[in-house]
Amino acid sequence: MKIFVQVKPNSKERTVDEIGENRYLVKLKSKPQDNMANMELVEVIAEHFNKPKSAVKIVSGKKSRSKILEVK
């Protein structure tokens, strides 16, 4: 399943909000440096869908706030 994610790094809390069909707004505590926000994003999405982190892959947008993720 592919999902579209809008990321807000450097937030006070970690949240996942569904804003449409297969569209999510994810707030992360990490800063967008040294791939830390992407690693936290994978962790948060895996927890949200009750999947292992290995089942979540960033398909597009590694350096963007708009990303496409694949959840197996």
Stockholm file with secondary structure:
# STOCKHOLM 1.0

chainA/1-72         MKIFVQVKPNSKERTVDEIGENRYLVKLKSKPQDNMANMELVEVIAEHFNKPKSAVKIVSGKKSRSKILEVK
#=GR chainA/1-72 SS CEEEEEEECSCSSCEEEEEETTEEEEECSSCSSTTHHHHHHHHHHHHHTTCCGGGEEEEECTTSSEEEEEEC
#=GC SS_cons        CEEEEEEECSCSSCEEEEEETTEEEEECSSCSSTTHHHHHHHHHHHHHTTCCGGGEEEEECTTSSEEEEEEC
//
